[in-house]
Amino acid sequence: MTAAEGRVLLARAGGRIVAYRNACLHKGARLDTGVVRDGVLTCPAHLWRYRLDDGTCLNAEGTLERLPCRVLDGQVEVEVPAVSTAPLREQLLTHARTWRRHGGEAT
């Protein structure tokens, strides 16, 4: 399930609701149409896998960006991330500078 115009991915993990930025660490693909099996979400674009309980990526180093959320009177409240106003080129360069594969080498 998504919220905030698709920017937030909501899921149930271990009996609780978790919220993550709805973007794969690999190429930024939306995760909300991915398959969940045994608590692991698989990205529909390139099959990267994430544990839903903590967002850990099973293909490379890193974790999904977890967003603060709570359930209040049956409603899920999520602290929604701001929309970036930086040009796409700058967003991609920032992502490239911080992304790491297993083994610690930047790619």
C-alpha positions in Angstrom: 0.0 0.0 0.0 1.2 3.5 -0.7 0.6 7.0 0.7 1.5 10.6 -0.1 0.9 10.2 -3.9 3.0 7.0 -4.0 6.1 8.4 -2.3 5.6 6.2 0.8 5.4 2.4 1.0 3.4 1.0 3.9 3.6 -2.6 4.9 2.9 -4.9 7.7 6.0 -6.6 9.2 5.9 -8.7 12.3 2.4 -7.5 13.3 3.3 -3.8 13.0 3.0 -1.2 10.3 6.3 0.1 8.8 6.8 2.9 6.3 9.6 3.4 3.8 10.4 5.8 1.0 8.9 4.0 -2.0 12.1 3.7 -4.0 14.5 0.9 -4.6 18.1 1.6 -3.6 19.3 0.3 -6.9 17.7 2.5 -9.5 14.9 4.2 -7.6 12.1 2.1 -9.0 8.8 2.0 -7.1 8.6 -0.9 -4.7 4.8 -1.0 -4.1 4.1 -3.5 -6.9 6.8 -5.9 -5.7 6.2 -9.3 -4.3 6.4 -10.0 -0.5 7.3 -13.5 0.6 8.5 -14.5 4.1 8.9 -10.9 5.1 11.1 -10.0 2.1 10.0 -7.5 -0.5 11.4 -8.0 -4.0 11.7 -5.0 -6.3 9.7 -5.6 -9.5 12.2 -3.8 -11.7 15.5 -5.6 -11.0 14.7 -8.1 -8.3 16.6 -6.4 -5.4 15.3 -7.7 -2.1 14.6 -6.0 1.2 13.6 -7.3 4.7 10.4 -5.5 5.6 11.1 -5.5 9.3 14.1 -3.2 9.1 14.5 -2.3 5.4 17.9 -4.1 5.0 18.9 -4.7 1.4 19.9 -8.3 0.8 21.7 -7.5 -2.5 24.0 -4.8 -1.5 24.9 -2.7 1.5 22.2 -0.2 2.7 18.7 0.0 4.0 15.5 1.6 2.7 14.8 5.0 4.2 12.5 4.3 7.1 9.8 6.9 7.8 8.4 7.6 11.2 4.8 6.3 11.5 2.3 5.3 14.1 -1.3 4.0 14.3 -3.7 6.3 16.0 -7.4 5.4 16.3 -7.1 2.9 13.5 -5.4 5.4 11.1 -1.8 5.3 10.0 0.1 8.5 10.4 3.4 8.9 8.5 5.9 11.7 8.5 6.1 12.2 4.8 9.5 13.2 3.2 9.7 16.5 1.5 9.7 16.5 -2.3 13.1 17.4 -3.7 13.3 20.6 -5.7 16.8 19.8 -6.9 17.2 19.2 -10.6 17.1 15.5 -11.5 20.8 15.5 -12.4 21.8 16.7 -8.9 19.5 14.1 -7.3 21.1 11.3 -9.3 24.6 12.6 -8.5 23.8 12.7 -4.8 22.5 9.1 -5.0 25.6 8.0 -6.9 28.0 9.5 -4.3 26.4 7.7 -1.4 25.4 4.3 -2.9 27.6 1.3 -2.1 27.7 -2.3 -3.2 28.7 -5.2 -0.9 32.4 -4.9 -0.3 32.2 -1.1 0.2 33.2 0.0 -3.3 31.2 3.0 -4.7 29.6 2.3 -8.0 
